């Protein structure tokens, strides 16, 4: 069984190499473009291996918007949309409840409104209706007078639902970007670049990207603008929304997406969209004082800020409450109302985080009983997990264990007692090596429905079929996943010398923005740096470290890792894999390391191995010299006893061996108690029964103080007498 506190060491893959051709090309790129040689390495690692390609990437000379009319059915979609507008039919934009769905709904709704169309929007409730198109929703939309439904970021698998809509007089146009199955809905148009018969060359658009192409094509064909004019106009109106949806849906930031995101981020930086401005302000300030300061200093808008700050708050609406909140925010023209919604979204996001942590802890307990060596896909279920949060938890489990994870919740079933017919809604995440949609197809006979991408999917399954599904998907995984697939690999661009890590490099890296999938934030490795200081921040949730090379120091942040979880102590030499950022504080800019992984350096590991070997030799009676500093004296014993006594009295009774060494060094720099000496001191304390010492794990001790008025002489220790006899005395 795998315990949830097990931490496997990750593989580090360094992309750069020292071959003559590599170094020559890098030098040529750096010289020709006048850029930092390290930035030239980053370009080469992203396959821009000559001067022309590197220059084109930096200045986006090769990026271009593609012909929207190459997308299958886009002409049919425009014709159907135009006819509905001309007839005065009511149109409903039907979207998904995630960020891509919300931004897709807003973009198309606003555009149709600008054309004078009668338009509504509809987003299903995640808890009550679940993902995708439903006949109940179609009935409700028809009752409101709608004649045409346009789906955004959904609809590709709604074969039966579209057929039902036709039977009651409602037309459908589908726009989507999810993977297609063999049969497509019989709609007026199915616009999806993943259609096997679609010749559109760029397949990696988000759902909102497909909407963007549709309205650009409409501008060109119906309004009569040139292709460039159409694109420029739509960009100027909606690039912010399209960029947010693209980033949040983790689309590759290349080709068209790179243009969309770069332009969109620039637009967000100076946003005139009332709701978006309110959300940025609410997300960036925790109180009124901070909010007042925030107005004076603009937030730096990056893809990371959108992905980690803005997107979770938009998503929280659909996960915990209703995605219509987020739509209302982006459509709002009332600053007061926009502020109210933005603050409510921030509060909802906190609720989501609390619910997520609760489910996470319950999931960890279940995983402790799960044999993932036998069943590599972690499939967990519960009756009361919130449907809107299980996808995030599945993602965190996959990240922690490097295994596909699927969480199923039977929340909301009306039966008083569990029934085999209860339908559970599930959310899954996968790893490279197992296409989740292919895996679900393999298990489809045991599922009600499913939809998704290669690495993320949603599904429905009955309670009675859950065990069969679990068995079959693990059967598929055993045939398709290898051991190497299930070891997490972290990629780095190159190794750096300590002196390379500076503000100039941190700023030079910004040439490659915007970052995202296919253009990741550059990652580097430093080897053999010394840990000068370790401090927990935000109640120990994160760690700040000071790293040095003997002359200079660097500040480093390790988010979502507490000091106790690192297994690293002051004085250790470590290897660090990190991103490099510019930290602004008090009007001053400095280079700051953002740690992604760290481990003891090779020299540290070798030193520890030699210490263990030497300890075993001395324990067996081998002689040693005074220079080895192995024989403890009374001052050493007194310092160790006082420290343990103080900690136990304060409620800390369990310590790791290396933690004790670090604490002793911090409390009295003059003490010199190393690994071997401490091992021997603990053995002597146990021998004389001065302390109760229980070894509860490898080099992890639980202490209990004996309160006695009788002093015990160290000279009574047989082990200490033997050690004194083993000391080689000079002369």
N, C-alpha and C positions, 0 to 999 in steps of 0.2 A: 504494500500500500504506500502511496506517495503522501507524505505529510505536507501540509500547506506552507510550512516554514522552510522547506527545502529550497536551496538556492543553487541552481546549476550555473557553472561558469560558462559564459558565452564565448563563442568563437569570434575572433576579430579578423576581419578580412581587409587587408590594406591594398588599395587599388593601385597605387603608384609602384614603380619599380625603378631600378637603377641601370637598366640596359642603355648602351650608348645611343640607340635610336631614340628612346624615350627622352633622355636628358637633352639630346640635340634638338628635338622638336620643341620641347618645353622652352629651352633657351631662345629658340628662334621666335616663338610666339611672344615671349616676354619682351624681347628686344624690339620686334616690329610694332607691337602695340603700346610699348612703354609702360608695361604693367609689372606688378610684383611677380617674381618667378613662381611663387607659391600659387598665386591666382592662375598663372599659366598652367600649372599642374592640374588645378581644379577643372579648367576648360578641357584639357586633354582627357582627363578621367571621364568627362561627360561626352566623349567622342567627337570633340571639336579639335581635331588632331593636326590642323594646319592653320596658317595665319588667316586665310580667307574665311574658313569656317568659324574660327574663334571670334573674329571681328564681326561677322554676321550675327553671331549669337548675342554678343554684348549689345550691339546696336539694333538688334532685331531686324536686320536687313533681309533675312531669309524667311521671316515669319509673314504669312499672308492669310487673308480670309479666303476660304474656298467657295466655289460656285454653289450656292444653296440648291440650285435646281438639279444637281446631281443626286440629291437625296430622294429616294424612291417615294412616290406618292405626294410629294410636296405641291405639285401642280394641282392635284385633286383636292388637297387640303385647302389651298387658296381658293379654288373655285367654290367649294362647299361653304367656306367661311364668307366669301363675298356674296354668294346668293342669299345666305341667311341674313346678312346685314341689310342687303337691298330689300328683302321682303319685310324687314322689321321684326324678324323672329327673335324671341328671347334666347340667349346663349348662356350656358353655364360652363364655367371653367372648373374642371374636376381634378383636384390635385392630391398629392400625398402629404402626410403630416410632418415630414422632416424638413430641413432647411432648403434642400433642393426643391421640394414640392412647394413650400411656402413662397420662395422667390420666383418659381415658375408661375404660380397662380397670380402673384402681384404683377409680374411683368406683362403677362398676356391680358390680364384684366385691365390694367392701365392703358395698354395699347388699344384694345377694343373700345374702351371708353372714349379714347381720343378720336376714334373713327365714327363716333356717334352711335355705336351698337347698344342694344338693350342687353346688358350683361350682368350676371350674378356669378358667385363662386361657391364651391362646395368642397369641403375637406372632411372626410370621414373621421369620426372619433375613434382613436386608437383602441380604447378600452371597450367601447360598445359595439363598434363595427369591424375594427381590424383593418388590415391593409387591402388596398385595391378597390375595384368597382363592385358594388353589390346591387342586386335587384331591388332591395328595400330603398336604397339611395336613389335609384332611377325612378321609382314610384314617387318618392317625395319631390324630386326635382321636376317631374312631369306635372305634378299637381300645382306647382308654382308657375306653370305656363311655358316651360322650356321646350323648345323644338330641336335644339342642337346642343349636344354635350361635347366639349373638347377636353380630353384628358391631358394632363401634363405630369411627367415623371411617373406615369402609371398607365395601365390599360392594355399592355401587349398580350397578357394572358387572359383577358376578359372575353373569351370567345362566347361562352353561353350568355353572359350578361349583355353583350352587344346585340346578340340575336334576340334576346328578350326585349331590349329597347326598340328594335326595329318593329317587333310585333305590336307594340303599343304606340307607334308613330313618333319615336324619338330617334334622330340621327346621331351618329357618333363620328368624331374625328379623333384618332389616337395619336398623341405625341409622347414619345417615351425613349429611354436609352437602356433599358434592362435587356438582358439576354433573351433571345426569342426561342420559342419551342417550334415544333414542326408545323403546327396550325396557327394561323393568325385570325384575329377577329374580322368579320365581314363588315367593316366600317366603310364610310366614305373615303377614308384615307387612313393608313397606318404608317406614320412617319417615325422611323427608328433606324439609326445608322447601323444597328446590329442585325437588321434583316439580311438573310443570306443573299437576297437579290438586290440589295442596295449598293450602288457603286460609289457612294460618298466616301472619299479617301480617308477621312479622319473619323475614326470610330469612337473616340474617347470623350465626346461631349457629355456634359452633365445633362439632366433633364431640362434645366433652364437654358442650356446651350442649344438644345434642339428647338426650344421656343424662340430663342434669338434668331436662329436661321430661318424659321418660319416667317417671322414678322419682317426680317430683312427682305425675304423673297416677296412678301406681300407688298412692301414698299416699292420694290422694283417692278413687279408685274402689274399691280393694280393702280398704285399712286403714280407710277411712271418716272421714278427717280433712277439715276444711273446706279450701278452696283456700289460704287464707292460712296456716292451721296447717301444712298440708303443705309449703308453700314455706319457711316459717320453719324447720321441722324439718330439711329437706334442706339448706338454707343453713347451718344451725348445724353440720352434719356434714361437708359436702363443698364449701363455697364456695371454700375455698383451692385445691383441685384444679381446680375448674371455672374459676376466675380464671386460674390458671397456663396451662391449656390454651388459653383464649380469647386471652390476651395473646400467647402463643408462636405461635399460628396466625395472628396479625396480623388479627384480626377487628375491625370497627369498634367503638369504645368509645362506643356510643350505645344508647338504649332499654334493652332487657333486659340487654345486655352491660355497660352502665354500672353497673347495679345489682349484677350479678354481680361485676364487677371491684372496685368500691368496697368491697363487703362482704367479698370474698375477701382483698383487700389488708389490711384491718383484722384479719381472722382470722389471716393469715400473720404480721403484726406481733407477735402474742401466741400463736404457734402452739404447740399441744400435740401436734402430729404429730411423733413422734420422728424419723422419717427426714427430714422437711423441715427441722427444727431442725438436724439434723446437717449437712445440705447447706449451709444458710446459714452455719453456723460454718466449715465446711471451705472454702467459696468465698470467705469474707471475710477469711481470715487465711492468711498465707504461711508462718508458723512458729509454734512453741509460744508465744513471747513475745507475738506479735500475737494469738494465739488467747486467751491469758489476758486481754489488754486487751479483746478483743471481748466477752468474757462480761460485762464491766462496762458496756459501751456498746452499746446495741441498734442494729442496722443499720436505717436508714430504708428501709422497704419501699415501693417505687414500681413502677409498671408498667415503667419503664425498668430498674430493678434486676432484675425478673423476666425481662424480655426479653433483657438483655445479660449477666446474670450467672448466673441460675439455669437458664433454658431451655437455653443452650448445653451445660451440663453434663449435663442430662437427655438432650438430643439426642445427645450424644457416645456414650452407651451404644449406641443403635441404629445409629449411623454406623460406629463402630469395632469394637464387640464385640456385645453383645446387649441389646436394650431391656428384657429381663427383669430386668437389674440394677437399672434405675430403678424398675420395678414392685416388686421385692423391697424396695427402700429405703422406698417409701411405705407398704408393707404391714407393715414391720418393727415389732415391739414390743420389740426387744432393742437397747438403747442402744449396746452395744459393737459389735454387728454393723452397726447403722445407721452408726456412725462409720466403720467399715471400708469400707462401700460408698460413702459420701459421698466419702471420700478417694480411693478408686479411680476414681470418676467424675471428680473434678478432675484426676487423673493422665491419665485417658483423654481428657479435653478437651484437655490439652496435646499428646497424641499427635495428636489431630485437627487441632490448629492447625499442627503441624509438617508433617503430610501435606498439608494445605490449601495451605501456602506452597510446597511442592514442586510440586504440580500447577499452582498459579498461575503459577509461573515457566515451566514447560513450556508452558502454554497461551499465555502472552505471546509466546513464541518462535514458536508456530504462527500467532498473530494477525498477526505482522509480515509473513507471507507471504499474508495473507488480504485480498482486495479487498472491503472492506465498502461501498464506494461502489456496487459492482455487486451484491453479495449482502449485504443489510442484516441478515440473521439469521446470527449467528456459530455455525456448527455444527462442533465439533471432536471428534475421537475419538482414543483411544489404547488399547493392549492392557492396560495395567497401572495405570490410574487406579483408586483406591479408590472403589467404588460409593457408599459412605457420605458421601463428601466432595464429589463433583462438583456437587451441588446448590448448596452454599455458594459454590464457585468460579464457577459459572454466574451466581449472584447478584452476585458482585463484578465480573465482566466486564460484566454488564448495567449496573451502576451506573457503571463507569468509562467505557464507550463509548456509553451510552444507546442500546443496540441489544439486541434479543432474543438470548439466548445459550442454546445447547443443547450439553451435553457428554455424550458417549457413551463408555462403557468396555466393552471386551470381556474384562475381567478374569474369570478363572474358567472360560473355555472349555477343554474337555479336549483339543481337537485340538492336535497338536504344531506343525503349520503352519497359518497362517490359512486359514479356509474360508469360502466365501460363506454357508454355513449357520450360522456362529457368530452367537449372539444377543448383542447389546450392550444394556446397560441405560443409559438416558439420563435426564438431569434438565435441565429447561429453566426459564428465567425470561424474562418479557416486559416490555414497557413499555406505557403507555397508548397506545391506538391499534391494538393488535393483541391480540385475545383468543386466548390460546395454545391453549385447547381447540378453538375454531373452526378455528384454523390446523391443528391436528393432525387434525381431522376431514377437512379438505381433502386431507390426505396419507395418510389411513387405509389406503389400498390397499397402501402401502409399509411399514406398521408391523405388528408382532405384536400390540401392545396399547398403550393409553395411558389416563391418568386425570389429573384435575387441576382447577385453577381458572383464572380469567381470566389471572392473571399468573404462575402456577407450575404445572408439570405433570411427571409422570413418564412414561416410555415405554420400549418395547422395540423393537429393530429389528435385522434381520439385516445382516451385513456386506455381503452382496450387494445389499441394497436401500438402503444408506446414501446413496450418491450420488444415487439417484432421490429419496429423501426430502429431501436437502439442496437439490436443484434445485427441487422442488415447493414446499417451505415458503418459499423465497426468491421464488418466483413469486407466492405468496399475499401475502408481505410487500410486494413492489413494488406490488401493487394496493391495499393497505390502509394502508400507512404513508406519512406525508407527511414532508417535510424538518423541519417544525416539531416533529413527534413525536419526532425523533431529536436534538433539542437539549434538554439537561437543564434543567428549570426548577425553581428553588428558590423556594418561597413564603415571604413574610414578612408579618406582620400590619400593621406600621406602622414608620415611621421615628421615631427618638427623638433628642432633644437629649442631649448628653453628661451633663448634670446630672440627667436623668431616670433614669439607670442607677444604681440604689442598692439597698440592702438592703430598704428598705420595699417597693419594687416587686417585688423577687424573692420576698418573702414573700406579697405580695398575689396574685401569680399562682397560688399554691397553692390558691386558692378554686376554680379550674377543674379540679382533679384529680378522677378519674384521667385521665391523658392516653393517647392512642393514636390509631389510625386513626379519622378523622372528628372527633376532638378532639385535634389534634396539640399538642405542646409549643409554646407561643408563640414566634414568631421575630421578631426586630427587626433594624433596620438603623441603623448609625451611619455618618455620612459625614464624610470629611476629617479623621479622627483621626490623630495622629502616632505612629509606631512608636518608642517610647523604648528598648526592649530586646527581644532575641530570644534564647531559650535552648532548646537541645534537652534533653529529658529521656527517661528510660528508654532509654538508649543511642541517642538520636536518633530514636526511633520517633515521639515526639510533640514538640510545640513549646509553650513558654510564652512569651507576649508581654506586654509592658507597653505599654499604649496611653494616650495623654494628649491633653489639649486646651490645654496651655500652663500650666494651673493645677493640675489634678487628674490622677490616673492610675487606671487600672483594670487588674486582672489578667485575662488571657485565656488559655484553653487551646485548642489546636488539635490534637485527637487524630488519630492515624494519618497525620499529615503532618510530615515532618522539616523542619527549618529550610531545608535546601538546596533542598527541592522548592517552596518558596513563591514564590521570585522577588521577595521583599520584603526591604528592608534598613532598618537603623536610620536614622531621619530621614525615611523615606518617609511620605507621607500616603496613607491607605488607607480604603476603604469596607469595612465588616464586617457580615456577616449572621450572627446569633448567637441562641442561647438564653441565658436568664439563670437562674443557679442560685445557691443559698445554699451557700457553702463554710464548713465548720466545721473549725477547726484551733486546737489549744491552748485550747479553751474559748471561742474568739472566732468570731463569725459575720461573714462579709463577702459582698458581692455578687461573683460571678465570671461572666465571659463564657465561654460555650462556643461557639467559632467553628464555623460550618458552611460558610462560604465567605468569602473576602476577595479584593479586587482593588484595584489602584491607583485612587485617587480620580480623578474627572474632572479636577481641577486638576493632579494629578500627571501624568496622561496628556498634558494640554495643555502642561505645563512641559517634559516630555520631548520632545514634538514640536517645541517651539520651540528646545530645545537642539540637536536634530539639524539643524534648518534653519539655526540660527546657525553651527554648526560648518561646514556646507557653504559658507556665505558666507565665513567666515574662511579656510577652506582655499583658496577661489578668489581670495583677496587683499583682502577687505573690511577696512576699518579698524576698530579697536576701542579702547575706552577702558581706562584703568587700573582704573576701578571695576568693570569686567566680570570682573576677576581671571582672565584667560585666559593671560597670558604666564607660563610657568613659570620659576622661578629655580633656582639650584644646590641650595638646600636641598630644594626639591620633588623634583628628580631623585634626590638622595641618599636621601631617605626612601623613594621608590618602589623604588629599586634594593635597599636594605637589606631591605625587606619581602619582595620577590620572592625574593631570595637566601635569606632565612631559610625561606620556605615551601618552596622547591625542595629545600633541604637536608633538610627534615622530611618530604619525600615528596609534597608538594602542588605539582603543576606546572601545573595547569589552573584558570583562574579566569575568572569572568565580569566584564565591565567594571564593573558596578555593585557587585559584590562587592569589587572592589579599592578603590573609593571608600569603601565602608563600613568595610573593614579599616583603611584609612589614617586615617579619622576616629576610629575606636576607639583606634588605637595612639597617636595624637597629636592631641588636640582642637584644638591651635593651628594645625595644617595646614589649608590651604584649597584642596584639590584637587577641583574639580568635574568634571562630565561632559566639557566641551570641553577643559579643560586636560589631563585624563588622555589623551584621544584624541590630542592633539598630542604629549604626552610619549612615548607608545608609538610614534608615527610617527618621532620623533627617535631613540629607542633603536634602532629598526629601521634607520634611515638610517645611523647610525654603527656599526651592528653590535656594539653593546655587549651586547645580549642576543639570543638566538635566540627570535623571537616568531612563532608560527604561529597564524593565526586559523582555528580548526577549526569554528566555527559563528558565528552572528551575535553579535558582541561577546563571543565566548568565545575566550580565548587560551591557548596552551600555551607555557610558557617553558622555556628551557634556559640555564644560566649558562655563559659563556665564562670560563675561568680564565686570566688573562693578567697578567703583571707590568707590561705597558705601559699607561699611563693614556691614555685618549682624551679629547681636549678637546671640550667641548660647543660651543665657538666654531667648530669645523669644520663644524657642521651648517648646511647651506644653508637648511633649513626654519626653523631658529631665527633666522637672520639676517633672513629675510623677515618673520617674525612681529614681530621688533623694529622693523622698518621700518613695519609696519602699525599700531603703537601710536600713538595720538594723544597727543602730549605737550602739557601745558598751557604757555602762555606762548610 
